[in-house]
Amino acid sequence: MGLLRGLRALWVAVRDRRAMRYRHAELRLRSAEIRARELLRSCLTPSQWDDYVHHDCFLVRGGTTGRPYRIHRGAVMNVEPLNEDGSSTGQRLCFAPVGGLPMGDVLVGQKFALEGMEEQVLTIANPQWGHVRLAARDTAQSYRGVGMRPRG
């Protein structure tokens, strides 16, 4: 009887410790996301921030060509080159900073890359034509069957 109580107490302690670690990791992740969003807000103009808040995207101009780009919230195929009149070219570009960064940090990196080194970005970016933007729930669902989850 005493052995069973001891094992149960040990099991409860291990379970509680795991739960505490999970909560701490979740708090760190939330904190990183909050800081990344604050950084994004500080790097965008008021007009860009308003677009991001209301439409989940914002416009930037390439530093070399002056071409407009729309950066959508996300980390995969989320940069859309535009024509001068603001219409879509039907192409999407995929490039992002290395590492498991929070969304705001990825978007800031993409913004500064296009503004500061557009030519280099265009040589390394993966282009795709005819990309259709999926709703976040559709994207998550489409990845479920292949053992992956979308970034962002």
C-alpha positions in Angstrom: 0.0 0.0 0.0 2.8 2.4 0.9 4.6 1.6 -2.4 1.5 2.5 -4.4 1.1 5.8 -2.6 4.8 6.6 -3.3 4.4 5.7 -7.0 1.3 7.8 -7.3 2.9 10.8 -5.6 5.9 10.4 -8.0 3.6 10.2 -11.0 1.7 13.3 -9.9 4.9 15.2 -9.3 6.2 14.3 -12.8 2.9 15.2 -14.4 2.8 18.6 -12.6 6.3 19.4 -13.6 5.6 18.6 -17.2 2.5 20.8 -17.1 4.5 23.6 -15.5 7.2 23.3 -18.3 4.6 23.4 -20.9 3.0 26.6 -19.4 6.4 28.3 -19.2 7.2 27.4 -22.8 3.8 28.7 -23.9 4.3 32.0 -22.0 7.7 32.4 -23.6 6.2 31.9 -27.1 3.4 34.3 -26.4 5.9 36.9 -25.1 8.0 36.5 -28.3 4.9 36.9 -30.5 3.9 40.0 -28.6 7.4 41.6 -28.9 7.6 40.7 -32.6 4.2 42.3 -33.2 5.4 45.5 -31.4 8.5 45.5 -33.5 6.5 45.2 -36.7 4.2 48.0 -35.6 7.3 50.2 -34.9 8.8 49.5 -38.4 5.6 50.2 -40.4 4.2 53.5 -41.3 0.7 54.3 -39.9 -0.8 53.6 -43.3 1.0 50.2 -43.5 0.0 49.3 -40.0 -3.7 50.2 -40.7 -3.6 48.0 -43.8 -2.0 45.1 -41.8 -4.6 45.3 -39.0 -7.6 45.5 -41.4 -6.4 43.4 -44.3 -3.6 41.1 -43.0 -1.2 42.6 -45.5 0.7 45.8 -46.3 2.5 47.4 -49.2 6.2 48.1 -49.6 8.3 49.4 -52.5 11.4 47.6 -53.8 14.5 49.6 -53.0 16.0 49.1 -56.5 13.1 49.1 -58.9 10.5 50.9 -56.9 8.1 48.1 -57.7 5.2 47.7 -55.3 4.9 44.4 -53.3 2.1 43.3 -51.0 3.4 41.3 -48.0 0.6 39.1 -46.6 0.5 37.8 -43.0 2.2 34.4 -43.3 5.6 32.9 -44.0 5.0 30.8 -47.1 4.4 32.3 -50.5 3.2 35.5 -48.8 5.0 38.2 -50.9 3.0 39.3 -53.9 4.7 41.4 -56.6 2.2 44.0 -58.0 1.9 46.0 -61.2 2.3 49.8 -61.0 -1.5 50.2 -60.9 -1.6 48.0 -57.8 -3.1 45.0 -59.6 -1.7 41.5 -59.0 0.8 39.9 -61.3 -0.5 36.5 -60.4 2.9 35.6 -58.9 3.9 34.9 -55.3 7.4 34.8 -53.8 8.6 32.8 -51.0 11.6 33.9 -48.9 12.1 34.3 -45.2 14.8 34.8 -42.6 16.4 31.6 -41.3 15.1 30.3 -37.9 11.9 29.6 -36.2 11.0 33.3 -35.8 7.7 34.8 -34.7 5.5 36.1 -37.5 6.2 39.8 -36.9 9.9 39.2 -37.1 9.5 37.4 -40.4 7.4 40.2 -41.9 9.9 42.9 -40.7 12.7 40.9 -42.3 10.8 40.6 -45.6 10.0 44.3 -45.6 13.6 45.4 -45.0 15.0 42.8 -47.5 12.7 44.2 -50.3 13.5 47.8 -49.4 17.2 47.3 -48.9 18.4 44.4 -51.2 15.6 43.8 -53.7 17.8 42.4 -56.4 19.4 39.8 -54.1 15.9 38.8 -52.8 14.6 38.2 -56.3 17.5 35.9 -57.1 16.9 33.7 -54.0 13.1 33.8 -53.7 11.1 30.9 -54.8 8.5 32.2 -57.3 5.1 30.6 -58.0 2.6 31.6 -60.6 -1.2 31.4 -60.2 -1.0 31.0 -56.4 -4.4 31.1 -54.8 -4.4 32.3 -51.2 -6.2 29.9 -48.9 -8.0 30.7 -45.7 -5.9 29.8 -42.6 -8.2 27.0 -41.6 -8.1 25.5 -45.2 -4.3 25.7 -45.2 -4.0 24.0 -41.8 -6.4 21.3 -42.9 -4.5 20.6 -46.2 -1.3 20.0 -44.2 -2.9 17.6 -41.7 -2.7 14.5 -43.9 1.0 14.9 -44.7 2.4 15.2 -41.2 3.4 18.8 -41.5 1.9 22.1 -40.4 2.1 25.4 -42.2 4.6 28.0 -40.9 2.9 31.0 -39.6 
